């Protein structure tokens, strides 16, 4: 086999290796993590959560606290168990006769895997501060219906349903409302501002910005920057589960509302890292006074809202929030213009669309190049011997050869072209054939190379070489430039010709 064929095959092998490496990298960095992310998502959200009764409380556990169950209907027709907490002097059945000393109502969402009954200590303190509290069990949790919790955007839907229910059945729409929550419930309390910008205040306890940001924050210590391209793909997957609800992130909620925000977080919270929410909000373009950050030290995720003794709620934190809510109530309510929403689904569609357009263009270009090469070589096939020699001389000029000279027809001694490239002289025999080039041509040009005193010898043909010719070329070092070699260089030759013009 000639050295030129070896080089061509080597380049082809290198291309295959590169393509395989790119494919492997794509699989390792995009496809496999995405599939793993979906599996993780289904593992977390594809089931019900029924918490242990030992960590739950009831109104009877607290003096002066009363509770009445008020069920509501969720966005998918599921029954959600709601609970109104109030002081004993309030007749909860008369929804339009709320005592005047109640300043507002706080709608509370629990964390993942918990129940509203795990936070009654918070409700008791807020009621003592003259606030009503409406808490509910989220979809797929505790006393509410649902075969699974589905995902964090479902929390936004549940909070939206709870706010509408409170307006229609407890307070009316002009009553001051605050949302509050822990962990996943905090996300719901913040993100729902995109649907209810009239909410006056938010208590966000150990919350995060969005599902992709939370999952990325957990995976970042292991995956590093490779997790970032997964975030739009997670949103893309969530879109098929929740539709437009995925657009309501906590930050977009903050931008959509004049609500006063209090964000509570712990420096030792490993379940919801600061990079999933707090750091994002601090880096954002939100006004510096938009969020009141309330850090606590040394508390685990489940204890962020508890006192240091863990025997009750952090009353200093709740006092601070009551002050925030009081301040919001004293101000005239206003609803800002909706914030522009970044569309992760559109992002993925644009990326996929651009890739598809690029692929189509590439196919068209390659197809046209193939048609050109085939039509060009078909013209070469119709040439006579002398025209083929002249064509080969011109072809070699456009492919880096210099001092190209066509020898005399009568005294060529097996050499049709003399030329030079890379400091070496070449003796070239041209064979326009309708069948494979025989061994004789290789022997002739090898002999001619010595007669003309050239450094190298080659045979160029519009066809291919016989096995015997390949064997002889391998032994003598004669280069074999066959039809494939010509086709691979025709596009380059064509461009060179256009440049000369």
C-alpha positions as CSV (number, residue, x, y, z in Angstrom):
1,X,0.0,0.0,0.0
2,X,1.4,3.5,-0.9
3,X,2.3,6.0,1.7
4,X,-0.4,8.4,0.4
5,X,-3.1,5.7,1.0
6,X,-1.6,5.1,4.5
7,X,-1.8,8.9,5.2
8,X,-5.4,9.0,4.0
9,X,-6.4,6.0,6.1
10,X,-4.6,7.5,9.1
11,X,-6.5,10.8,8.8
12,X,-9.7,8.8,8.5
13,X,-8.9,6.9,11.6
14,X,-8.0,10.1,13.5
15,X,-11.4,11.6,12.5
16,X,-13.2,8.5,13.7
17,X,-11.3,8.6,17.0
18,X,-12.1,12.3,17.5
19,X,-15.8,11.7,16.7
20,X,-15.9,8.9,19.2
21,X,-14.3,11.0,21.9
22,X,-16.7,13.8,21.3
23,X,-19.6,11.4,21.5
24,X,-18.2,9.9,24.7
25,X,-17.7,13.3,26.2
26,X,-21.3,14.3,25.2
27,X,-22.7,11.1,26.8
28,X,-20.7,11.6,30.0
29,X,-21.4,15.3,30.4
30,X,-24.9,15.7,29.0
31,X,-26.9,12.5,28.3
32,X,-25.9,10.3,31.3
33,X,-26.2,13.2,33.9
34,X,-29.5,14.2,32.4
35,X,-30.9,10.7,32.6
36,X,-29.4,10.4,36.1
37,X,-31.1,13.8,37.0
38,X,-34.5,12.5,35.8
39,X,-33.9,9.3,37.9
40,X,-33.0,11.4,40.9
41,X,-36.0,13.7,40.3
42,X,-38.4,10.7,40.2
43,X,-36.8,9.2,43.3
44,X,-37.3,12.4,45.3
45,X,-40.7,13.4,44.0
46,X,-42.4,10.2,42.6
47,X,-43.8,9.1,45.9
48,X,-46.0,10.2,48.9
49,X,-44.6,11.5,52.1
50,X,-46.4,10.5,55.3
51,X,-44.4,11.9,58.3
52,X,-44.0,10.3,61.7
53,X,-46.7,11.2,64.1
54,X,-44.1,11.7,66.9
55,X,-42.9,15.0,65.3
56,X,-46.4,16.4,64.8
57,X,-48.4,18.8,67.0
58,X,-52.0,19.9,67.3
59,X,-53.7,23.1,68.5
60,X,-54.6,21.3,71.7
61,X,-50.9,21.2,72.7
62,X,-50.9,25.0,73.1
63,X,-53.0,27.0,75.5
64,X,-55.4,29.5,73.8
65,X,-54.8,28.2,70.3
66,X,-57.7,26.9,68.2
67,X,-57.8,25.2,64.8
68,X,-60.5,24.2,62.4
69,X,-60.0,22.1,59.3
70,X,-60.9,23.8,56.0
71,X,-60.2,21.6,53.0
72,X,-59.6,23.1,49.5
73,X,-59.3,21.8,46.0
74,X,-55.9,21.8,44.3
75,X,-55.0,22.6,40.7
76,X,-55.5,18.9,39.6
77,X,-58.7,18.4,41.5
78,X,-57.0,16.8,44.5
79,X,-58.2,17.5,48.0
80,X,-55.8,19.5,50.1
81,X,-56.3,19.5,53.9
82,X,-56.2,23.1,55.2
83,X,-56.1,24.2,58.8
84,X,-57.0,27.7,60.1
85,X,-55.3,28.6,63.3
86,X,-56.7,31.4,65.5
87,X,-57.3,32.5,69.1
88,X,-60.3,31.0,71.0
89,X,-62.2,34.3,70.7
90,X,-62.7,34.0,66.9
91,X,-65.7,32.2,65.4
92,X,-64.0,30.7,62.4
93,X,-67.4,29.7,60.9
94,X,-68.3,33.3,60.3
95,X,-65.7,34.1,57.7
96,X,-66.6,37.7,57.4
97,X,-66.4,38.6,61.1
98,X,-62.6,38.5,61.8
99,X,-61.9,40.4,65.1
100,X,-60.3,43.7,64.4
101,X,-57.2,42.9,66.5
102,X,-56.1,40.4,63.8
103,X,-53.8,42.4,61.6
104,X,-53.4,39.9,58.7
105,X,-53.1,36.3,57.8
106,X,-50.0,34.2,57.2
107,X,-50.3,31.3,54.8
108,X,-47.7,28.6,55.7
109,X,-46.2,25.8,53.5
110,X,-44.3,23.0,55.1
111,X,-41.0,21.5,54.0
112,X,-40.4,18.4,52.0
113,X,-41.3,15.2,53.9
114,X,-42.9,17.1,56.7
115,X,-46.5,18.2,57.4
116,X,-48.1,21.4,58.4
117,X,-48.6,19.9,61.9
118,X,-44.8,19.9,62.4
119,X,-44.8,23.7,62.6
120,X,-47.6,24.5,65.1
121,X,-45.1,26.1,67.4
122,X,-44.7,28.8,64.8
123,X,-48.4,29.2,64.3
124,X,-49.0,29.6,68.1
125,X,-46.5,32.4,68.3
126,X,-47.9,34.2,65.3
127,X,-51.5,34.0,66.6
128,X,-50.3,35.5,69.9
129,X,-49.0,38.4,67.8
130,X,-52.5,38.9,66.4
131,X,-52.0,37.1,63.1
132,X,-54.2,34.4,61.7
133,X,-52.5,31.4,60.2
134,X,-53.7,29.1,57.4
135,X,-51.5,26.0,56.9
136,X,-52.1,23.1,54.7
137,X,-50.6,19.7,53.8
138,X,-49.1,19.8,50.3
139,X,-50.1,17.4,47.5
140,X,-49.1,13.8,48.2
141,X,-48.3,14.6,51.9
142,X,-50.0,13.6,55.2
143,X,-53.7,14.3,55.2
144,X,-53.9,15.6,51.6
145,X,-54.6,13.5,48.5
146,X,-52.0,12.6,45.8
147,X,-50.0,9.5,44.9
148,X,-46.8,11.6,44.9
149,X,-45.6,15.1,45.6
150,X,-44.7,15.4,41.9
151,X,-42.0,18.1,42.3
152,X,-41.2,21.6,43.7
153,X,-43.4,23.5,41.1
154,X,-46.4,21.6,42.5
155,X,-45.7,23.5,45.7
156,X,-46.2,26.8,43.8
157,X,-49.5,25.5,42.5
158,X,-50.6,24.4,46.0
159,X,-49.7,27.8,47.5
160,X,-51.6,29.5,44.7
161,X,-54.7,27.4,45.5
162,X,-54.4,28.1,49.2
163,X,-54.2,31.9,48.6
164,X,-57.3,31.8,46.4
165,X,-59.1,29.7,49.0
166,X,-58.3,32.1,51.8
167,X,-59.5,35.1,49.8
168,X,-62.7,33.4,48.8
169,X,-63.6,31.6,52.1
170,X,-61.9,33.3,55.0
171,X,-60.7,36.9,54.6
172,X,-61.8,38.5,51.3
173,X,-59.3,39.9,48.8
174,X,-58.5,43.1,50.5
175,X,-57.1,41.5,53.7
176,X,-53.4,41.7,54.3
177,X,-51.7,38.4,53.4
178,X,-48.2,37.1,54.0
179,X,-46.8,33.8,52.8
180,X,-44.3,31.8,54.8
181,X,-42.6,28.4,54.5
182,X,-39.7,26.2,55.4
183,X,-37.5,24.6,52.7
184,X,-39.6,23.5,49.8
185,X,-42.5,25.4,51.4
186,X,-40.3,28.5,51.4
187,X,-39.7,28.2,47.7
188,X,-43.5,28.0,47.3
189,X,-44.0,31.1,49.5
190,X,-41.5,33.0,47.3
191,X,-42.3,31.8,43.8
192,X,-46.1,32.3,44.2
193,X,-45.4,36.1,44.2
194,X,-45.4,35.7,40.4
195,X,-49.0,34.7,40.6
196,X,-50.0,36.8,43.6
197,X,-47.9,40.0,43.6
198,X,-50.3,41.6,46.0
199,X,-48.9,39.5,48.9
200,X,-47.5,42.0,51.5
201,X,-44.7,40.0,53.1
202,X,-42.8,36.7,52.9
203,X,-41.0,34.6,55.5
204,X,-38.5,32.4,53.7
205,X,-36.9,29.9,56.0
206,X,-34.1,27.9,54.4
207,X,-35.5,28.3,50.9
208,X,-34.1,28.1,47.4
209,X,-34.6,29.8,44.1
210,X,-35.8,27.0,41.8
211,X,-35.7,23.3,41.2
212,X,-32.7,23.4,38.9
213,X,-30.8,25.8,41.2
214,X,-31.5,23.5,44.2
215,X,-30.5,20.3,42.4
216,X,-27.4,22.0,40.9
217,X,-26.4,23.2,44.4
218,X,-26.5,19.6,45.7
219,X,-24.6,18.2,42.7
220,X,-22.1,21.0,42.3
221,X,-19.6,19.6,44.9
222,X,-19.4,16.4,42.8
223,X,-20.0,17.5,39.2
224,X,-18.4,21.0,39.4
225,X,-19.2,23.3,36.4
226,X,-20.5,20.4,34.4
227,X,-23.8,20.7,36.3
228,X,-24.6,24.1,34.8
229,X,-25.7,22.8,31.3
230,X,-28.1,20.5,33.1
231,X,-30.2,23.2,34.6
232,X,-32.1,24.1,31.4
233,X,-32.6,20.4,30.7
234,X,-34.1,20.0,34.2
235,X,-36.4,22.9,33.5
236,X,-37.2,21.3,30.1
237,X,-38.2,18.1,31.8
238,X,-40.3,19.9,34.4
239,X,-42.1,21.8,31.7
240,X,-43.7,18.6,30.6
241,X,-44.9,18.0,34.1
242,X,-46.0,21.5,35.2
243,X,-46.2,23.7,32.1
244,X,-45.7,27.4,32.6
245,X,-45.5,27.0,36.4
246,X,-41.8,26.3,36.1
247,X,-41.2,30.0,35.1
248,X,-42.1,31.1,38.7
249,X,-38.8,31.1,40.5
250,X,-38.2,32.8,43.8
251,X,-36.2,35.6,42.2
252,X,-38.9,36.2,39.6
253,X,-41.4,36.4,42.4
254,X,-39.3,39.0,44.2
255,X,-39.1,41.0,41.0
256,X,-42.8,40.7,40.4
257,X,-44.0,42.0,43.8
258,X,-43.4,44.8,46.2
259,X,-43.7,42.3,49.1
260,X,-41.2,42.7,51.9
261,X,-39.0,39.6,52.1
262,X,-37.2,38.1,55.1
263,X,-34.8,35.2,54.3
264,X,-33.7,33.1,57.1
265,X,-30.7,30.8,56.5
266,X,-28.0,28.8,58.5
267,X,-24.3,28.7,57.8
268,X,-24.3,24.9,58.5
269,X,-27.4,24.0,56.3
270,X,-26.2,21.1,54.1
271,X,-29.6,20.2,52.8
272,X,-30.3,23.6,51.1
273,X,-26.8,25.1,50.4
274,X,-26.6,28.9,50.1
275,X,-25.6,28.5,46.5
276,X,-29.1,27.3,45.7
277,X,-30.8,30.5,46.8
278,X,-29.2,33.0,49.1
279,X,-26.1,33.5,47.0
280,X,-28.2,33.8,43.8
281,X,-30.4,36.5,45.3
282,X,-27.3,38.4,46.7
283,X,-25.7,38.4,43.3
284,X,-28.9,39.5,41.5
285,X,-29.9,43.0,40.5
286,X,-32.6,43.1,43.2
287,X,-32.4,46.3,45.3
288,X,-30.2,45.9,48.4
289,X,-33.2,46.6,50.7
290,X,-35.5,44.2,48.9
291,X,-34.6,41.2,51.1
292,X,-33.8,41.2,54.8
293,X,-31.3,38.5,55.3
294,X,-31.5,36.8,58.8
295,X,-28.6,34.4,59.3
296,X,-28.5,31.9,62.1
297,X,-25.4,29.9,63.2
298,X,-24.9,26.2,63.8
299,X,-28.4,25.0,63.0
300,X,-29.1,22.0,60.8
301,X,-31.7,22.4,58.0
302,X,-34.6,21.1,60.0
303,X,-33.8,23.3,63.0
304,X,-33.3,26.6,61.2
305,X,-36.6,27.9,62.5
306,X,-36.2,26.5,66.0
307,X,-34.6,28.2,69.0
308,X,-31.0,27.3,69.9
309,X,-32.4,24.9,72.6
310,X,-34.7,23.3,70.0
311,X,-37.5,23.4,72.5
312,X,-39.6,25.8,70.5
313,X,-39.7,28.3,67.6
314,X,-37.1,31.0,67.4
315,X,-39.1,33.9,68.8
316,X,-36.5,36.5,67.9
317,X,-36.8,35.5,64.3
318,X,-40.6,35.5,64.4
319,X,-40.6,38.9,66.2
320,X,-38.5,40.2,63.3
321,X,-40.9,38.9,60.7
322,X,-43.9,40.3,62.5
323,X,-42.2,43.7,62.4
324,X,-41.6,43.2,58.6
325,X,-45.3,42.3,58.1
326,X,-46.5,45.2,60.2
327,X,-44.4,47.5,58.2
328,X,-45.8,46.1,54.9
329,X,-49.4,46.4,56.2
330,X,-48.9,50.1,57.1
331,X,-47.8,50.9,53.6
332,X,-50.2,51.2,50.7
333,X,-50.4,48.0,48.7
334,X,-49.1,48.2,45.1
335,X,-48.6,45.7,42.3
336,X,-45.6,46.3,40.0
337,X,-45.5,45.4,36.4
338,X,-44.7,41.7,35.8
339,X,-41.1,40.9,35.5
340,X,-39.7,39.5,32.3
341,X,-39.4,35.8,32.6
342,X,-36.4,33.8,31.4
343,X,-37.8,30.9,29.4
344,X,-35.7,27.7,29.9
345,X,-37.8,25.8,27.5
346,X,-37.3,28.4,24.8
347,X,-33.6,28.2,25.6
348,X,-33.5,24.5,25.0
349,X,-35.7,24.8,21.9
350,X,-33.3,27.5,20.5
351,X,-30.3,25.3,21.2
352,X,-31.9,22.2,19.6
353,X,-33.2,24.3,16.7
354,X,-29.7,25.8,16.1
355,X,-28.2,22.3,16.2
356,X,-30.8,21.1,13.7
357,X,-30.2,24.0,11.3
358,X,-26.5,23.5,11.6
359,X,-26.9,19.7,10.8
360,X,-29.2,20.5,7.8
361,X,-26.7,23.0,6.5
362,X,-23.8,20.6,6.9
363,X,-25.7,17.8,5.1
364,X,-26.6,20.2,2.3
365,X,-23.0,21.4,1.9
366,X,-21.7,17.8,2.1
367,X,-24.3,16.6,-0.4
368,X,-23.5,19.4,-2.9
369,X,-19.8,18.8,-2.5
370,X,-20.4,15.1,-3.2
371,X,-22.4,15.9,-6.3
372,X,-19.7,18.3,-7.5
373,X,-17.0,15.7,-7.0
374,X,-18.9,13.0,-8.7
375,X,-19.8,15.2,-11.7
376,X,-16.3,16.4,-11.9
377,X,-14.7,13.0,-11.8
378,X,-17.2,11.8,-14.4
379,X,-15.9,14.4,-16.8
380,X,-12.3,13.2,-16.1
381,X,-13.4,9.6,-16.9
382,X,-14.4,10.7,-20.4
383,X,-11.0,12.2,-21.2
384,X,-8.5,10.6,-23.6
385,X,-4.9,9.7,-22.3
386,X,-3.3,13.0,-23.3
387,X,-6.1,15.2,-21.9
388,X,-5.9,13.2,-18.7
389,X,-2.2,13.9,-18.4
390,X,-2.7,17.7,-18.9
391,X,-5.6,17.6,-16.4
392,X,-3.4,15.8,-13.9
393,X,-0.6,18.4,-14.4
394,X,-3.1,21.2,-13.6
395,X,-4.6,19.3,-10.7
396,X,-1.2,18.8,-9.1
397,X,-0.4,22.6,-9.5
398,X,-3.6,23.3,-7.4
399,X,-2.5,20.8,-4.8
400,X,0.8,22.3,-3.8
401,X,3.2,20.9,-6.5
402,X,5.5,23.3,-8.4
403,X,7.6,23.1,-11.5
404,X,5.0,20.8,-13.0
405,X,6.1,19.7,-16.5
406,X,4.4,17.2,-18.9
407,X,6.9,15.0,-20.7
408,X,7.0,14.2,-24.4
409,X,4.4,11.7,-25.5
410,X,7.0,9.8,-27.6
411,X,9.9,9.6,-25.1
412,X,8.4,9.6,-21.6
413,X,10.2,6.5,-20.3
414,X,7.1,5.6,-18.2
415,X,6.9,9.1,-16.7
416,X,4.2,11.6,-17.8
417,X,4.8,14.4,-15.4
418,X,7.8,15.8,-13.5
419,X,7.1,18.0,-10.5
420,X,8.3,19.2,-7.2
421,X,6.9,19.4,-3.6
422,X,8.4,19.9,-0.2
423,X,11.9,20.0,-1.6
424,X,11.6,16.6,-3.4
425,X,11.2,15.9,-7.1
426,X,8.5,13.5,-8.3
427,X,8.2,11.3,-11.4
428,X,4.5,10.7,-12.0
429,X,2.7,8.3,-14.4
430,X,-0.9,9.1,-15.4
431,X,-3.3,6.2,-16.0
432,X,-6.9,7.0,-17.1
433,X,-8.4,3.5,-16.8
434,X,-11.7,1.8,-17.0
435,X,-10.4,-1.0,-14.8
436,X,-7.8,-1.4,-12.0
437,X,-4.3,-0.2,-12.8
438,X,-2.0,-3.2,-13.2
439,X,1.4,-3.8,-11.6
440,X,3.2,-2.8,-14.8
441,X,2.5,0.9,-14.3
442,X,4.2,0.8,-10.9
443,X,7.3,-0.9,-12.3
444,X,7.5,1.6,-15.2
445,X,7.3,4.7,-13.1
446,X,9.8,3.2,-10.6
447,X,12.3,2.7,-13.4
448,X,11.5,6.1,-14.9
449,X,12.2,7.8,-11.5
450,X,15.8,6.5,-11.6
451,X,16.2,7.6,-15.3
452,X,15.0,11.1,-14.5
453,X,17.0,11.3,-11.3
454,X,13.9,12.0,-9.1
455,X,13.5,11.5,-5.4
456,X,10.0,9.9,-5.5
457,X,7.6,8.2,-7.8
458,X,3.9,8.1,-8.0
459,X,1.0,6.8,-10.2
460,X,-2.2,8.8,-10.5
461,X,-5.4,7.3,-11.8
462,X,-9.1,7.9,-12.1
463,X,-9.7,4.3,-11.0
464,X,-8.1,2.0,-8.4
465,X,-5.0,-0.2,-8.2
466,X,-4.8,-4.0,-8.5
467,X,-3.6,-6.0,-5.5
468,X,-0.4,-6.7,-7.3
469,X,0.2,-3.0,-8.0
470,X,-0.3,-2.3,-4.3
471,X,2.2,-5.0,-3.3
472,X,4.8,-3.7,-5.6
473,X,4.2,-0.1,-4.5
474,X,4.6,-1.2,-0.9
475,X,8.0,-2.7,-1.7
476,X,9.4,0.0,-3.9
477,X,7.9,3.0,-2.1
478,X,5.9,4.2,-5.1
479,X,3.0,6.4,-4.1
480,X,-0.5,5.4,-5.4
481,X,-2.9,8.3,-6.0
482,X,-6.2,6.7,-6.8
483,X,-9.8,7.9,-7.5
484,X,-10.5,8.4,-3.7
485,X,-7.3,10.5,-3.4
486,X,-8.5,12.7,-6.3
487,X,-12.0,13.0,-4.9
488,X,-10.7,14.0,-1.5
489,X,-8.8,16.9,-3.1
490,X,-11.2,18.1,-5.7
491,X,-13.0,20.6,-3.4
492,X,-9.6,22.1,-2.5
493,X,-8.7,22.2,-6.2
494,X,-12.0,23.9,-7.0
495,X,-11.4,26.6,-4.3
496,X,-7.9,27.2,-5.5
497,X,-9.1,27.6,-9.0
498,X,-11.7,30.1,-7.9
499,X,-9.0,32.1,-6.0
500,X,-6.9,32.2,-9.1
501,X,-9.7,33.7,-11.1
